């Protein structure tokens, strides 16, 4: 889910670069998209740190009631992936923590561009 804001923002950035229409409103939308992305990333970071409990999107153990016997046996053979497990860190920070910081920075950056749009571009 944390990748979705980046994909949506790429569409809006493409619209700004190629169509050059509705630039100011697009900057605002991109800022809000990254703010939402920061909340998503912070939620994942909170799960890693134990602030929140995992949702059903993080693991598959909660779906056992809706699976057939064959599907359940196949699932038991696979490694369970959990949102709590941090498998990779950069400078001691998980990717969810880095994404939280990066999304906040991008949200602030696009907010500044939005508020300064008339000064710089008109």
C-alpha angles and dihedrals in degrees: 000000000000091000095057096079090053092051093048092047090053088059092051092045089051089051090052094047100043107027098030091204128127090008097158095049090044090055089053092048092049090050091052091046091055091046088055089046089053090054091049092049092046090051089054090046088051090054090051091051095044096249091122135024120248119267123223089262090068100060141014100225091092092061096063093107093061096046127094119237092259093050091047092051091049091049092051090056091056125079112259112238116207132188088228094065114089106203100172133033134183116203089344094306125113119233089251090057092047090047090051091053094042093048092050091050092048092047091052091045094053091043090056090048089050095050093044096043097107093046094052106031110028 
